[in-house]
């Protein structure tokens, strides 16, 4: 039979394309999240942000994978860090990054998707103490209210 192929026949072309194995979407998301975290930490370092810490909150909340907390020396410094980080995120192709708190710049929150950034003046940071609230040592159990 001409033009038919049986199970024992080899493919006609040795250059037949192989199908790529499906990628694990969770692994791809973790990789993108870590890349975003690195971009943010580099930008904060360049902007001279102080006391930068990153907390893995992926097991505590579904809102984000990482939380970054940093301080600026003054309201003007927090504002400058916010502007620089917003430009850096836009340049890196992060869509939908949104900031809150920019008029006063005591506490600015930047939601970059998988990474949430909190920028504080030092006094405000010590008052709210988010590091203690979100640290790995904080209890995971739910408390009835």
Secondary structure as a PSIPRED ss2 file (coil, helix, strand):
# PSIPRED VFORMAT (PSIPRED V4.0)

   1 X C   1.000  0.000  0.000
   2 X C   1.000  0.000  0.000
   3 X C   1.000  0.000  0.000
   4 X C   1.000  0.000  0.000
   5 X C   1.000  0.000  0.000
   6 X C   1.000  0.000  0.000
   7 X C   1.000  0.000  0.000
   8 X C   1.000  0.000  0.000
   9 X C   1.000  0.000  0.000
  10 X C   1.000  0.000  0.000
  11 X C   1.000  0.000  0.000
  12 X C   1.000  0.000  0.000
  13 X C   1.000  0.000  0.000
  14 X C   1.000  0.000  0.000
  15 X C   1.000  0.000  0.000
  16 X C   1.000  0.000  0.000
  17 X C   1.000  0.000  0.000
  18 X C   1.000  0.000  0.000
  19 X C   1.000  0.000  0.000
  20 X C   1.000  0.000  0.000
  21 X C   1.000  0.000  0.000
  22 X C   1.000  0.000  0.000
  23 X C   1.000  0.000  0.000
  24 X C   1.000  0.000  0.000
  25 X H   0.000  1.000  0.000
  26 X H   0.000  1.000  0.000
  27 X H   0.000  1.000  0.000
  28 X H   0.000  1.000  0.000
  29 X H   0.000  1.000  0.000
  30 X H   0.000  1.000  0.000
  31 X H   0.000  1.000  0.000
  32 X H   0.000  1.000  0.000
  33 X H   0.000  1.000  0.000
  34 X H   0.000  1.000  0.000
  35 X H   0.000  1.000  0.000
  36 X H   0.000  1.000  0.000
  37 X H   0.000  1.000  0.000
  38 X H   0.000  1.000  0.000
  39 X H   0.000  1.000  0.000
  40 X H   0.000  1.000  0.000
  41 X H   0.000  1.000  0.000
  42 X H   0.000  1.000  0.000
  43 X H   0.000  1.000  0.000
  44 X H   0.000  1.000  0.000
  45 X H   0.000  1.000  0.000
  46 X H   0.000  1.000  0.000
  47 X C   1.000  0.000  0.000
  48 X C   1.000  0.000  0.000
  49 X C   1.000  0.000  0.000
  50 X E   0.000  0.000  1.000
  51 X E   0.000  0.000  1.000
  52 X E   0.000  0.000  1.000
  53 X E   0.000  0.000  1.000
  54 X E   0.000  0.000  1.000
  55 X E   0.000  0.000  1.000
  56 X E   0.000  0.000  1.000
  57 X C   1.000  0.000  0.000
  58 X C   1.000  0.000  0.000
  59 X C   1.000  0.000  0.000
  60 X C   1.000  0.000  0.000
  61 X C   1.000  0.000  0.000
  62 X C   1.000  0.000  0.000
  63 X C   1.000  0.000  0.000
  64 X C   1.000  0.000  0.000
  65 X C   1.000  0.000  0.000
  66 X E   0.000  0.000  1.000
  67 X E   0.000  0.000  1.000
  68 X E   0.000  0.000  1.000
  69 X E   0.000  0.000  1.000
  70 X E   0.000  0.000  1.000
  71 X E   0.000  0.000  1.000
  72 X E   0.000  0.000  1.000
  73 X C   1.000  0.000  0.000
  74 X C   1.000  0.000  0.000
  75 X H   0.000  1.000  0.000
  76 X H   0.000  1.000  0.000
  77 X H   0.000  1.000  0.000
  78 X H   0.000  1.000  0.000
  79 X H   0.000  1.000  0.000
  80 X H   0.000  1.000  0.000
  81 X H   0.000  1.000  0.000
  82 X H   0.000  1.000  0.000
  83 X H   0.000  1.000  0.000
  84 X H   0.000  1.000  0.000
  85 X H   0.000  1.000  0.000
  86 X H   0.000  1.000  0.000
  87 X H   0.000  1.000  0.000
  88 X H   0.000  1.000  0.000
  89 X H   0.000  1.000  0.000
  90 X H   0.000  1.000  0.000
  91 X H   0.000  1.000  0.000
  92 X C   1.000  0.000  0.000
  93 X C   1.000  0.000  0.000
  94 X C   1.000  0.000  0.000
  95 X C   1.000  0.000  0.000
  96 X C   1.000  0.000  0.000
  97 X C   1.000  0.000  0.000
  98 X E   0.000  0.000  1.000
  99 X E   0.000  0.000  1.000
 100 X E   0.000  0.000  1.000
 101 X C   1.000  0.000  0.000
 102 X C   1.000  0.000  0.000
 103 X C   1.000  0.000  0.000
 104 X C   1.000  0.000  0.000
 105 X C   1.000  0.000  0.000
 106 X C   1.000  0.000  0.000
 107 X E   0.000  0.000  1.000
 108 X E   0.000  0.000  1.000
 109 X E   0.000  0.000  1.000
 110 X E   0.000  0.000  1.000
 111 X E   0.000  0.000  1.000
 112 X C   1.000  0.000  0.000
 113 X C   1.000  0.000  0.000
 114 X C   1.000  0.000  0.000
 115 X E   0.000  0.000  1.000
 116 X E   0.000  0.000  1.000
 117 X E   0.000  0.000  1.000
 118 X E   0.000  0.000  1.000
 119 X E   0.000  0.000  1.000
 120 X E   0.000  0.000  1.000
 121 X E   0.000  0.000  1.000
 122 X H   0.000  1.000  0.000
 123 X H   0.000  1.000  0.000
 124 X H   0.000  1.000  0.000
 125 X H   0.000  1.000  0.000
 126 X H   0.000  1.000  0.000
 127 X H   0.000  1.000  0.000
 128 X H   0.000  1.000  0.000
 129 X C   1.000  0.000  0.000
 130 X H   0.000  1.000  0.000
 131 X H   0.000  1.000  0.000
 132 X H   0.000  1.000  0.000
 133 X H   0.000  1.000  0.000
 134 X H   0.000  1.000  0.000
 135 X C   1.000  0.000  0.000
 136 X C   1.000  0.000  0.000
 137 X C   1.000  0.000  0.000
 138 X C   1.000  0.000  0.000
 139 X C   1.000  0.000  0.000
 140 X C   1.000  0.000  0.000
 141 X C   1.000  0.000  0.000
 142 X C   1.000  0.000  0.000
 143 X C   1.000  0.000  0.000
 144 X C   1.000  0.000  0.000
 145 X C   1.000  0.000  0.000
